Amino acid sequence: MRILLINPNTSTFVTEKVAAEARRVAAPGTEIVPVTGRLGAAIVSGRSEDALAATEAMCLAAEYGGDCDAVILAISFDSGLRPLREMLSIPVVGMSEAAMLAACTLGGKFAMVTFGNRAAPIYAELCHGYGLSGRLSNVVSLAPLTDAEMRDPLLILPRLVEAIDRTVCEDRTEAAILAGAIFAGITDDVAERVNIPMLNGVAEAVGIAEMLARVRPRKAKCGSYQLPAAKKIEWPNSALVSRFKTF
């Protein structure tokens, strides 16, 4: 089984983090194929950057997804998830949607813990779009991180623990998601210091992608996720253009 792991951020250190975490939890025989965005933001943190990341994710999927059994979006805004589900015939899993679905199996309400000044409403809207607003207790956003903190988020471990403890007490949170691909690999470090289950999304996405690849669900032949009609597309990425010509 081959799973394409798309990081449409342009930071290779993020790809290395998510690939290491994906390989740690993948079943024997599962090959993780990581790719990094070439155009766009180093770390996506807002709506316009998210739009660029979605397009780059489509390009990367068109180029590298041909011999894969599933795709994982290793970006916590799940950038391009719906377009990719329309465009591809293989399962596409977003890391945040995977974390939210897993959180719903672990308790009542879950919180998302992130960073930056603009992220909180975006995650709340993402949760609403998945029909899970009733299960979201809060989106807790820490101050923007330095480059060193993004590369090594254990530097902010005390702040993460404090934020999680606070939402447990104030919001009755029963599970928490570390919302950000940069947090891949530190979930256990945080979990050891708090009293509720912790998730990040990368590990959960691998489990769901493996399950769907084994089940091999058929591609929709009607509705909004059926393959679009073939048409001429003017775009500089030849792989993406070819994809639209052959639908």
MOHUNOR-V475475 format. One record per backbone hydrogen bond with DSSP energy under -1.0 kcal/mol. CO is the residue of the C=O (numbers start at 1). NH is the residue of the N-H. If there is no record, write none. Layout:
BEGIN
((CO	NH) (CO	NH))
END
This chain:
BEGIN
((1	31) (2	69) (3	33) (4	72) (5	35) (6	74) (7	37) (9	37) (11	15) (12	16) (13	17) (14	18) (15	19) (16	20) (17	21) (18	22) (19	23) (20	24) (21	25) (22	26) (27	30) (31	3) (33	5) (35	7) (41	10) (46	50) (47	51) (48	52) (49	53) (50	54) (51	55) (52	56) (53	57) (54	58) (55	59) (56	60) (57	61) (58	62) (59	63) (60	64) (61	65) (65	68) (70	4) (71	93) (72	6) (73	75) (73	95) (75	78) (78	81) (80	84) (81	85) (82	86) (83	87) (84	88) (91	71) (93	73) (94	98) (95	99) (96	100) (97	101) (98	102) (99	103) (100	104) (102	105) (103	106) (109	174) (110	137) (111	177) (112	140) (113	179) (114	142) (119	123) (120	124) (121	125) (122	126) (123	127) (124	128) (125	129) (126	130) (127	132) (128	131) (132	135) (133	136) (135	110) (138	112) (140	114) (142	116) (146	150) (147	151) (148	152) (152	155) (153	156) (154	157) (156	160) (157	161) (158	162) (159	163) (160	164) (161	165) (162	166) (163	167) (164	168) (165	169) (166	170) (167	171) (167	173) (175	111) (176	199) (177	113) (177	179) (178	180) (180	183) (181	184) (183	186) (186	190) (187	191) (188	192) (190	193) (197	176) (199	178) (201	205) (202	206) (203	207) (204	208) (205	209) (206	210) (207	211) (208	212) (209	213) (210	214) (211	215) (212	216) (223	226) (237	241) (238	242) (239	243) (240	244) (241	245) (242	246) (244	231))
END
